[in-house]
Amino acid sequence: MSHSYYNKQWAEAQLALVDIIQQETPPEPPPPDTDRYAVFQMLAILYVKYIQIFRALEQAYDQIVHPQKRRVLRHVLDGVMGRVLELKHEMMNLECSEYHYFDDVLADLKLTPSDVEIPVPRYFVMERLKPLREREKVLGQILAKMGPKDMHKDTRGPRMSLEDAVRLIQIHERARQGRLRAEIMLRITENSRRSRKQPPTLHPDVAATTIQKVWKGFSQRRRTRRDREEEMTFLGMAAPSTQAILKNTPMSLALRTEETRRRVQERHEMEYQQALEVIRDKIRETQGPDIKETLMDQIRQWFIECRDTTGKFPEYPEDDDGGSAAIFKMKTPEELEDELKEKEEAKDGKKSKKGKKKKEKKGKKGKKGKKKKDDDDEEEEEGWKMTPSSFVPAVCEGSDAYTGVWQRRDESGNYSQQYDTELVREEKLKEVEEEVRVQVDELMRTELKNLKMAVDRDKGKKKGKKKGKKKGKKKKKKGKKGKKKDKDLTPDRTTEDLYEELVTQGIIIRTPQVKLADFEGDYSYLGTTLRDAGVEPMPSLSDVRRLVTELGILPLGSAAVHEKAPLTKSILLTGPRGTGKRMLVHAICQETGANLFDLSAANLAGKYPGKDGLKMLMHLVFKVGRALQPSVIYISDCERMCKKKVPKSDPTDPKRLKKELPKALKTIKSEDRLLLVGTSRCPFDAEMKPLMSCYNRIILIPRPDYASRHLLWRRLITKYNGVLTSHLDVSSLSKVTDGYTPGHMVTAVQQVLTDRRIQQLSKKHLQAVEFVAPLARIDPVFAEEEDTFKAWYAKTPMGKKRAKLAESNEEEGKGDGKDDKGKKGKKGKKGKGKKGGKKGKKKKKKKK
């Protein structure tokens, strides 16, 4: 792709972004909406549109070479990414569920599920390649010093009995003798064949025709088979072969061009950084003295004007107020003098009276305010309102920068898309002016003091002493407030030293090379229809992958997004065995370049004993995690930490972190890119309250459905060097393997596709029956186990909210249908009741 293609893609994304921002920021705030279905549809459409813009901007940012354009693009990209997360949390709060389904929205917008797949931005890792490689190198050096694990342990296992040893030796000896006997028999048969008389030779013409006939038939059959395979791959009905992928196909060429463009990006970025320094130094040398002289002349003129109008020299603005920059804000000397007087009054304490008056006014208006608040609360309860976004202003800033600078800029001479020198000069001129202004402020303050000393020495000294005392007192008060901090248990040790200690103790571990795209699964096409029918559907593996990117990867990868987005401190990945929980943890670390701290009970056994040791462990983990963020803290089998009773024979002490971990999680702020991820195969064994106090988001991973199984079988077979042919019935195989998880499928494929079987694929085609035998040895995940997970999730806080929401929807549906009938019926009954009551009273009186 060319430069113009990606520039055009960016322009189209900006146009779509302007339209959606106009929709989100109307001139008047909309009234609260009471229709929850309409609100969700509106949020879903916004969410899908933002994802489309996010995909286009991410691809453009990855491939645009111009360094200054990439900075504007990055600002917009982070804003759009954060807005996607905000809309996701809005839908979660509205629907009381982590999973949402958009099949009806996609049908209306004529989109496919692949069009709204959330990509993981490649700049998370690409822009941190050097530090990540250095960290990996240091980790490898530390592990090499340690040597292989468990060298001192006896890994031979239980000793063999004498009878078993004799039987094993006999088996091997008999096998050796059998192989020798077979070799001898082969030699004998070969010699007997040679000794026989050879058959009569054919005529050369007859032999040539037979050879030609056989060869032509073979070559034609091979040619037709190739043509058929190419046609099927072109139509998308068959997967491309590995040989076709390695050739110069359009896909492989596109990947190569992307890599070359990334290398050009690095080169242009280096040139841009060098140009920033060179141009700044040049401006400082050439224009710095002139800027300094003009500033000093302007400030001196201001001194004289203030002296002429007020009769005395003004107070020089402080650095916190902008220094001399506050002078040149198009204000008259009288206005500036009034502002300075107000500041002096505030320092002397005269504003305290104004504060008391304001409090009295507020007290008078308190009753009115309470009434207004009550009315506002009633209005808020009536309908739903969108919470104010913290990312829409950033998106608006980026789009304004694009329209103001790049939309109509003539770049006909910049074919290679290098940096623009004019823009660099404008930026650096402002920086140099700021630097010179700071220097001028220091000089002019001393000059102003000298002028005041010359005019009135005594007054200047007294004022200076009073101001100095007041400033000192204020600073002391600020210092007292900022002393509330946790004690640093390791103040004298460096981060590298602490990192090495955690690696040697096995707390920081190396993550395998796993990408989130390896967690494969198909889209849930019936989610909305089932939910509308009142049946809560199980999420698909595609929904799980989407949720992991939204809650784990996107906030961790970008510091700008993590600071403003809704904070997610911890995630619980739960599901049956083999569903890929640990794989998702490794994928989060690999996609964001995060460190992995393993605080599982089995890993902590015998390390950092006692209460002091536990405090030191938590201190080290969170200190190193903050210093080398992003970081992921991993706990496997986390339900053991919250069990009621732990067997005494368990040496791992799983309840060790039960008190310290929630305390440490409370210290995580929006600036800390730390994430706690726990995995559990049986969360129903744990107590609900302590478990939910540690994990605020739950991701339930189900067993794969038919579509996901069909996709997984095809991908796994090709991944392990298998060949998909018409002899392999993948549809029947995926139907038969209902209940088996991706982990079970991987073990079956590894057992079937051995090296010997791969060599035989050209002669003996792969069949679905071969995978049945290895799967028969594995117990599948039955429907009863899945029902237990559903029942446990219904007891969680989010599950309870979802159940209450469903009950309220049912009651509203019944009430809306019976409102008119109910009103009529009640009126009729009341009328009859009153008449009947009067008649009864008259009859009683007559009897008496």
Summary of the structure (lengths in Angstrom):
residues: 848
radius of gyration: 37.8
end to end distance: 105.8
largest distance: 140.9
contacts: 2261
relative contact order: 0.08
helix: 69%
strand: 4%
